């Protein structure tokens, strides 16, 4: 099929030899009749595509950075606004609730609205939240700002990956996904160190103020560069299904938070049971709905399911470590906020360099070697943290986390690319929505779970440093066991299902 481009950049559809033909074994696509026929979008790696990804990526990166940076300001906020720990924690909980509710709508937004309009809406919500937080004089105003930021980030995160999977040439999609996943991979490491330094030096409001000029640049870049690569249609929005799914995620996040603060009890178990019941209701509705919020057929692809499980487990560990290492440094090693946050910086820098390089490895070698190398590096790093937890110092902690970040950069982007390539083009946006949603949920659960482990060890302890060390060691052990799952998933995908090989 000859490619064709409209003069106003309303370019449509993207069938390629691999993705646009008949479904292959192990892939899923919706009925062709449901996708309007249109001129093909010409995939090209040019300045406009790179600037589009950069613009959406800046907003996504900012959202995750603020999420983790605000954690180190909680003691200051509690004093300034005269609130308790349980109240200030809602700055994180409310953000995650909104984020988890918005991300699943990305597939619908992708089909219903032009990409540039979605970007502008996300930016409007996010900048409004930043301004609200910067100007906050009372705690509820700061909380409203966090909610608005959650809406903007929830739209922006999947948008970036939709742009990449729809517009990047097949031979360059690995490197572009590597650049894109740099956001989720590195932002949790940047947040604590950046937030600690800004809060100590200029005050917590500077976390918001510093982002405004960056977001203004991203807005200009996005409006000027984002193209339309697919047709839009007036697809009905499954509001009841979305409401049920949002409530199920709310029950899950609140249940996990309750486990982290109060342990196993009636409230936490009741919330988790409500999550399971609501999720079952959502699945039943989507199966019978003419226009489902998310195409559940993506779960019929075993390779996608295995990749999804591995990505979720890695995100659980990433957010868990972003809490454990700075917390250990402050309570056990006696480090300050800036020094504690800096433990993650070298790993952040290595990950930033490796993210595009790992994509190039995928493009040249296929996924098997980089993904398995990455998963094994993360497993070894967690084993080392367990072994060194009683006598860990700043430099060894920094080096071990760098090994973890190196493995993460090799694995996470390539895992997303490989998983999404198993899906047909009509359901790639659905697969992207599922991956991004699970990343947010498991990231939230990772933080809450390791917090619960450390809190349980600290309860009633006479020596806070020793109890924190013991609780951290138990948390490392749990993450080590969990890190076996990605290794197992990809061994099955590569050696049993035949995924991989040179592309």
N, C-alpha and C positions, 0 to 999 in steps of 0.2 A: 504494500500500500504506500503510495507516495505521500510524504508529509506535506502539510499545508498549514499556513499561519495567517490568521486574520490581522488586519492592519491595527486594530485597537487592542491587540494582545489577548483577545478572548479565544485562546486556543484550547482545543478540546481533545479529550480522550488520549490514550497513550499505548495502544497495542504495540508490542514488540514481538520479535520472533519467539522469545521465551514466554512472555506474559500474555500476549494478545491472542494467541491461537487457542485451539481446543485445550480443555483442561488436561493436564498430565496426571499420571498416577501420583497419588498423595497430595494433590492440590484441590482447592475448592474455588468455585466461582458461582456467582448468582446467575439466574436465567438471563441469557443474552437479551431477551425481549425487554427486560427491565432497564437496560442501559441504552439510552438514545444513541443512534448512530450519528457520527459527526466526523469532521476532518481530524486527522491524527495530530497530536501535539508533537512538535519536533524537539526531542530531548537533546539538549546541548549543555555542556559544562562551560558556561560563560560567566562574565562578571555579574550579570543580573541574578543568576541562580545563586552564586556565592553570596551576594549582598542580601538576597532574600533569606537565606539560611542564617546569615549573621544577624539580621534584624530580628527574626523570630527567636534566635538563640540568645541574644542579649536579654530579651524580656524573660525568657524561661530561666536563664542563668540568674538574673536578678531576683526572681521569685524564690528560687531555692536558697540563694545566698541569704536573703532576708530571713527566711524561715529558720536557718541554722544560726545566723548571727544574733537574732533576738534572744536565743536561749541563754547566751552569756550575760545578757542585760537584766535578767529576771530579778536578781537581788536589788539592783538599783531601781527598777520599776516598782517593786513592792514597797520600797521606802518612799518614793516620790508620790505614788498614787494611793498609799496607805491601804494596800490590798494583801490578802494572804496568798500563800503558794498555790492553793487550789484554785484561786481566782486568776492569778497571772498565767497559770497554765493554759487558760482558755485562749490566749493569744496563739498558741500552737494548735490546740484542739480545734478551734473554730476554723482556722486556716485549712487544716487537713480535711475537715468535714466538707467544706465548700469545694475544695480541690477534688475530692473523691466524687462529689456529686456532679461536677461540671465536666470532668475528663470523659466520661462515657458518652456525652452528647457530641463529641468531636466528629464522629462519623456522620451524624445528621447534619451538623453545621457544614461539613465538607461538601455534602451533596446539595444542601439547600441554598447556601450563600457563596458569593464570589470570595476567593481566597483573600484578596486585598481588604474587603469589607470585614471579614472575620478578624484579620490582623488589627485593623483600626479599632474595632470594638474591644478586643483584648487589651490593646494599649490604653484605651480610654479608661477601662475599669482599673487597670493596674496603676496608672498615674494618679487617678483619683484616690486610690488607696494609699499611695505613697504620700500625697499631699495631706490627706487626712491624718496619717500617722505623724507626719512632721509637725502639724499644727495642733496636735492633741493636747488639751489641757486637763482632760478628765479621762479616766480609764475606758469608759464606754466608747468614747470617740476613737481611741487607739484601737479598740476591738473592731469597730466598724471598718476602719482602715484595713485591718488584716483580712476581713471578709472580702472586701473589694479586691484586695491583692490576690486572694484565692481564686476569685472568678477570672481575673486576667491571666493568671498563671495556668489555670485549668484549661483555658482556651489555647494558650500559646504553646504549651508543651507538645500536644499532639500535632499542632499546626506545622511545627518545624519538620517533624518526621513525615508528614503528609507531603510537604513540598519536596522533600528529598526523594521519597519513593515514587512520586508521580512525575518529577521533572528531571532527575539526574539520569544521564546515560547509563545503561546497564553496566558497561565496563568500568565506570567510575563510582558506582553506588556504594561500594565498600568504603572508600576514603571519605565520601560525603557523610555516610552514616557514622563513621568514626569521629568526624568533626562534630556531628550533631549530638552524639552520646557523651561528648565531653561535658555538656551541660549537666546531665544527671550524675556523671561520674565525679566531677571535680568540685562542683558547687558546695556539696556538703563539707568538703575539706577546707574550702576558702572561707566559708561563713564564720566558723568560730574564731579563726585567727583575725580576719578582717573586722568582725564585730567587736572582738576584745580590744583591738588596737584603737578603733574609732571611739568606742565607748570610754576607754581610759583616757584618751588624748583630748577628744572634743565633746564628749557627751553622746548619749544614745541617739539623739535626734539626727546626728550626722550620718548615721546608717541610712536614713531615708534621704537626707539632703544630697549625699554624694551620688545617689543613683539618678537624680533628676536630669542632669545634663547628659548622662549616658543614655537614658531612655529617650531624650529628645533626639539624639543622633540616630538611635535605632528607628524611631518613628519616621524620620526623613528618609532613611535608607529603605525601609519597608515600603512606604507609599510609592517611592520612585522605582522600585525594582521588582516587586512581586507580580507575577504573571498568573493568568488563569489557564490551567492545563486540562480541565474537564468541564462538561456541561453541568449547569445547575438546574434543578427541577423542584417543583413545589411538592416535595415529599411530605406527607403528614407526619407530625411529631407525636410519638407515642408518650404522651404526658403521663398516663397512669403507670406505664411500665417504668418510666424514669423516676417517678415518685417512689415506687416500691423499691427500686434499686438504690436510690439515694437514702431511703430510710434504713435499708439493710446495711449499707456502708456506715451510716451513722451509728447503728447499733454495734457494729463490729469495732469501730474506733473507740467508742465510749466504753465498750466492754473490756477492750485491751487496756485502756487507760485506768479503768477501775481495778483491773488485775495488778497494774503497776503501782497503784497507790494504796489499795486496801487488801490485795491478795485475793485468793479464791473465796468467794462468798455468794450469797443469794443474788446480789445485784449484778456482779460480773457474769455469773452463769446464766442469769435471766437474759441479759443483753446479748450474750453469745447465742443463746437459743433463739432469740428473736431474729438475730442475723440469719441463722440457718433457715428459719421458717420463711422470712421475707425473700431470701434468695431463691428458695424453691418456688415461691409464688411468681417471682420475676421470670424464672425459666419457663414455667408453665404458660405464662402469658405470651412470652416471646415466641414460643412454638406455635401458638394459634393466631398471632397477630399478622395482618397483611403487610404492615410496614414496621418491622421490629426496630427497636432502638439500636440493637447490636445483632448482627447476623451470627447466630449461635453455631452455624455450620463450620465456623473457623475451628471449633473444638473437635471436629471430626478428623482433623489432620494430625496424626500422631507426632510428626516431627515438630509441628508448631506447638503442640501441648508440652513436649519435652523442653523445647527452647523457652517457653513461657515459664515453666517451673524453675528452670535454672536461673533465669533473669530475676524472678521474684526472690529466690533465695539469696542471690548476690546483693540485691538492693536491701534486703533485711540486714545482711552483715555490714554493708557500707554505712547505713545510718546507725547501726549499733556501735560500730567502731568510732564514728564521729562523736558519740557521747562518751564511750568508755575511756578512750585515750586522754582527752583533755580533763575529764573528771578524775582519772587516776593521777594525772600529773599534778593537779591542784591539791587533792586530798591526801595522797600518799607521798609524792615527791616534794610537795610544798612549793610548787611553781606558781607564778602569777598567771593572770588570764592571757596575756600576750604570749608568754613562753609556752603555756599549755596549748594554745591554738597553733603555735608554730610547729609543733610536732607533726602536723599534717601537711605542712607547706611543701616539703621536698617531694613527698608523694604526689601532691597536687601538680607540681612542676613536671615531674616525670610523666604523669598521666596526660598532661596537656601536650607534651611532645609526642607521646606514643599514640594518642588517639587517631590522628590522621595516618600515621605510619602503619598502625595495625589494620586500618582499612585498606591500605595499599597491599599489605600481605594477603588480605582476603582476596583482593582483585587478582593477584598474581598466583597464589598458591591454593586458593580455596579455603574453606573454614576449618578443616580438621586440625591442622597443626597450630594455628594461632589460638583457637578456642581451647583446645586441650592443654596447651602450654599455659594459657592464662588461668584456667581453673586449677591446675596443679600449683601454680605460684601462689594463688590465694590460699589454698589449703596448707601449703608449707608455712606461709606467713602466720596463719592462725595457730598452727602447731607451735611455732617459735614463741608467739605471745603467751601461750599456755606455759611453756617451759620456763620462760624468763619472768613471769608475772611477779615472783617474789622479790626480784632484785632489778627490776627494769629501771633504766635511767633514760635521760632525754635522747641522747644520740642513738643508742640501740633501738629505742622505740621508734625514732624517726626512720631508721634504716629498715626495720621490719615493716612498718607501714608503707614505705616506698616499694618494697617487694609486693605487698598486697595491691597497691595502686597500679603497679606495672602489670600484674596479672589481670586486674580489673579492666585496664585499658585494652589489653589484648582480647578479652573475652566478650565484654558486654555489648559493644557496638556490632561486632561480628555475629554474635548470637542473635541480636535483633534482626540484622539483615538476612541471615540464613533462615530464620523463622518466618519472616514476612514473605520471602521469596517462594515459600511453599504454598502461598495462597494466591488465588486468582486475582486479577486487577480490580474486579468489582467489589471484593471484600477486604482489600488491603487496608482501607481506612478503618474497617471494623477491627481487624487484627491489631492495628496501631493503637486504637482506643483501648482494647483489652490489655495490651502490654503496658501502656502508660498508666492505666487505672491500677493494675496489679503492682506496678512499681511504687505508686504512692501509698497504697494500702500496706504493702509489706515493709516499706520504709518506716511508716508510722508504727507498725507493730514491732519492728526491730528496736526502735528507740524505747518503746514502752516495755518490751520484754526484758531487755538488759537492765533497764532501770529497776524493774521489779526484782530481778535477781540481786542487784547491788543493794537495794533498799532492804531486802530480807536479811542480808548478811549484816547490815548496819543496825538493824532493830535491836535496841537494848544493849548494844556493844559498849564496853568501857573505852576501848581504844578505836577511834574512828579510822585512823590510818590503816591499822591491821584489818579491821572488818571490811573496809573498802577494798583492800588488796585481795582478800579472800573472795569477796563477792565478784570482783572483776575477773579473778581466775576462773570461777565457775561460769561466768558469762562467756569468757573466751572458749571454755570447753564446749559449751552449748553451740557456739558459732562454728567451732571446728567440726562438730558432728554434722551440722547443717551444711557445711561447705562440701561435704562428700556428695550431696545430692546433685549439684551441677556436674561434677565429674561423671557420676553414674548416668545422668540424663544424656550427656553428649556421647558417652561410650555407646549407649544403646542407639542413639540417632546415627552415629557414624558407622558403627560396625555391625549393627543389626538391621537398621532401616536403609542403609546405603546412602545417607545424606553426606555430602561433601565431595571431595575430589577437586581437581583443578577446574576452574570455571571458564 
